[in-house]
């Protein structure tokens, strides 16, 4: 489960958020004028993380291909011939 922290920083009192999981920092963004703006952006990013829309920067091309294959192609309703052609 990800933890979101909101803070007001600097002389301009701009808001920032950090998304952490256990002791690992997943993302940090700042420069929001209100806490509400920071919260909305954090929720969008968290949704992308939970749905798998965000790619890891350390992911190799073969790992990305295998993930795509496992999530999109193999469980689809496509014919066996089409699946073989994709592979």
C-alpha positions in Angstrom: 0.0 0.0 0.0 1.4 3.4 -1.0 1.5 6.2 1.5 1.0 9.8 0.4 2.5 12.8 2.3 1.6 16.4 1.6 3.8 19.3 2.7 4.0 23.1 2.3 7.5 24.2 1.5 9.6 27.3 0.8 8.9 31.0 1.0 6.1 30.8 -1.6 4.3 28.2 0.5 4.0 25.8 -2.4 2.6 22.3 -1.8 4.3 19.1 -2.6 3.5 15.4 -2.3 5.6 12.2 -2.0 4.4 8.7 -2.7 6.2 6.1 -0.7 5.9 2.3 -0.3 7.6 0.9 2.7 10.9 2.7 2.9 11.2 3.3 -0.9 10.2 6.6 -2.4 8.3 6.1 -5.6 7.6 9.7 -6.6 8.0 13.3 -5.4 6.4 16.3 -7.1 6.2 19.9 -5.9 5.1 23.4 -7.1 1.4 23.2 -6.5 -0.4 26.4 -5.3 -3.0 24.6 -3.2 -3.1 21.3 -1.2 -6.2 20.4 -3.3 -4.1 20.6 -6.6 -1.4 18.4 -5.0 -4.0 15.9 -3.8 -5.7 15.6 -7.2 -2.3 15.1 -9.0 -1.2 12.5 -6.4 -4.4 10.6 -6.9 -3.9 10.6 -10.6 -0.4 9.3 -10.3 -1.4 6.7 -7.7 -4.2 5.4 -10.0 -1.6 5.1 -12.8 0.7 3.2 -10.5 -2.1 0.8 -9.4 -3.3 0.1 -12.9 0.2 -0.4 -14.2 0.1 2.5 -16.6 3.5 3.8 -15.4 6.6 2.0 -16.5 9.6 1.4 -14.3 12.7 3.1 -15.4 14.8 0.0 -14.6 12.6 -2.3 -16.7 14.3 -3.9 -19.7 12.7 -4.3 -23.1 12.3 -8.0 -22.7 10.6 -7.6 -19.3 8.2 -5.0 -20.9 7.5 -7.4 -23.8 6.8 -10.3 -21.4 4.5 -8.2 -19.3 2.6 -7.0 -22.4 2.3 -10.6 -23.6 1.0 -11.9 -20.3 -1.5 -9.1 -19.8 -2.7 -8.2 -23.2 -2.2 -11.1 -25.7 -2.4 -14.4 -24.0 -5.7 -13.8 -22.0 -7.4 -12.2 -25.0 -10.1 -13.8 -27.2 -7.9 -13.9 -30.2 -7.5 -17.1 -32.2 -4.6 -19.4 -31.6 -3.2 -18.6 -35.1 -3.2 -14.9 -34.4 -1.4 -15.4 -31.1 1.2 -17.5 -32.8 1.7 -14.8 -35.4 2.3 -12.2 -32.7 4.8 -14.4 -31.0 
